Amino acid sequence: MLKKIRVILAVLFFTCITLLFLDFTGTLHCWFGWMAKIQLIPALLTNVASISLIIMIFTQLFGRIYCSVVCPLGVFQDAISRLSRKRKKSGFRYSKNLKWLRYGISAAFIIAVIMSTISIVVSLLDPYAVYGRMVSNLLSPLYIWGNNLLAWFAERQGSYAFYPKDVWIKSGITFGVSVATFIIIGFLAWRKGRFYCNTICPVGTILGIFARKATFRVAFDEEKCTQCKLCERNCKSSCINAKEMYIDYTRCVNCFNCIESCKFDAIKYLPLKAKEKELVEKEKELVEKEIDALNSMGYANDKSTQTEDTADKSAQDNSEGVSRRKVLSIMALIAAGSVVKAQHAATDGGLAVIENKKIPNRKTPITPPGSEGSAHLKQNCTACQMCISVCPNDVLRPSNRLALFMQPEMSYERGYCRPECTKCSQVCPSHAIKPITTAEKSAISIGCAVWLKDNCVINTDNVQCTNCERHCPTGAIMLVDSAENNSLKIPVIDKERCIGCGACENLCPARPFSAIYVEGNLYHHTI
């Protein structure tokens, strides 16, 4: 019963959080956005003590249920592990806790959070951000293609309930990181269950410290246990030693597989009394000493265990080629599905080819309104890329700069930041982009336009153009007489009124580089 409840809740959280990253309209965030804000790392970065405290207290009472229910990356590993077990028809075995690796990675993660200067470490290790990038880069293109197919059929029925959206790779480097992460975590989950969760993930290590002496824990009933090892074979965390009746609670994620698989009701999930806790701790110390001593003597496994290990190894060897080919095939399909569709050359009435715009070389990156500048974004953003997923104007994309690696950066080749849109600030779980209103956004200067005389059509083609002036929402651009040609007017930018929305850059007819572009502000300010 416990496992069924856990699975139902895990599927609910996993499905809703996945949809949050896939929903490019941002409508689902009204109902399920809170699920993103109860993730541990975003809660810590927002300094929301209440959420972090609730998670810690909940873990202290019931163990690492957070990892098996709330964390989407944990549920993803469970799904891969379940497929692996059905394919190989073999279970898990108890493995020793790699404390040096677990606590070493966690220490590096904590130092990175405190220093707030090594954002790449936080971005690569936060499980929520890792899962978000995989969904945004690998699954989102398939989702959008499905939406475009529905839009195509709906349009032919006279309905506009769906609208098409472009599919494109926003950052090749981030896409490569997402593919590599998917392969590594998927492979580890396929072979070793929750190995990544209990060895590399800093959230798992931090919560494991609290779960070590949790009030409710899975425990053996020594009188009923027959040491059949069914619990050990079904433990995806490899934390149960059935022979010694020992459970490593720092790695147990309370999946309740052991309870369901036990045929003798020898494992139960109950509150442990103080005396029982002391006995368990003493037993743990004795077992570790005995195991270390036996390992040093070479007699850690008896003949029966060696026979079982040999059988497991042969079964794994027989299915290794098949399972590996299956994983590689899945990777190839996802990678192929995420390739940007071929772009047809746009033509101006069939008379001239319109070149695509190129990204200008900005000295200072442009960060979204509400982020207060690159410094605040760097300290609080985990690069989950939810803001990028919901941006309707395609101005947000993952940064390739080392200082803001995979964090959101703005560019205006495909659109501009419309004053009425505040979706990115509404969905950010870590408040790296603080919530703002449309009125506040219209007064926040995130950058300033710069005019490039040599690129302007006034000088290159000797024709008058008023695009930048006509489309500036704040009236920061005005045309004045040119000193070189009195019949033509050139743009002049009022830096006190420019908010850096990029309308002038996006709508400039000059190709491939716009004659006017936005240079980011290191610190945002109000005009």
Beta strands, then each sheet from edge to edge (+ up, - down):
strand 1: 216-220
strand 2: 240-241
strand 3: 246-247
strand 4: 267-271
strand 5: 396-398
strand 6: 408-410
strand 7: 444-451
strand 8: 477-481
strand 9: 489-493
strand 10: 516-526
sheet 1: 1+ 4-
sheet 2: 2+ 3-
sheet 3: 5+ 6-
sheet 4: 7+ 10-
sheet 5: 8+ 9-
end
